[in-house]
């Protein structure tokens, strides 16, 4: 069965650089969510998109932006990276109305040095 | 602000033991409570609970929601070393204010020794 695909799996960037994380949701899922999980922390909601429109915003820094494209894949753009941005970034997708349909990708581990 | 609290934060048991993990929540608009198991990477779905008092079971795992107490428990019987993981509880909030955003608890780290 198709799963949520995230790329890259690992990313190492230097401070002040820019990173772009990609997420390909499960086919026919209409909602994409981004979460950030710091070392030893629970996942924190960043932002979500429903039918290519931003639907909710959590604790996403102004240095980050995201969008969902016409093919439903989503990208999280992170600029002026800081050491504290080092974390596991998860993408999840769901179909509205299916509360159990939150399927997570394997995550992108971002290390900022 | 929505809040989900899990306890204990960490638990070490021996194979064969039974464990109970707790999750309590304070959210503005409750839709569902979900349990996830997280090993090395992505959380994997265990249960979704929406109705109070109805137990959901999957093998040695079971879970129940108590909406009056704003809490849920996850039971694992006859634990195995493969059950070692972080167990995350999350509460889903409904549209229209949020399209199913999840608020996670901090997780319970379960370690099962042989």
Interface residues (C-beta under 8 A of the other chain):
Chain A: X4 X31 X33 X35 X41 X42 X43 X44 X45 X48 X50 X55 X56 X58 X88 X90 X92 X94 X96 X99 X100 X102 X103 X104 X105 X106 X107
Chain B: X31 X32 X34 X36 X41 X42 X43 X44 X45 X48 X50 X88 X92 X95 X97 X98 X99 X100 X101 X102 X103 X104 X105 X106 X107
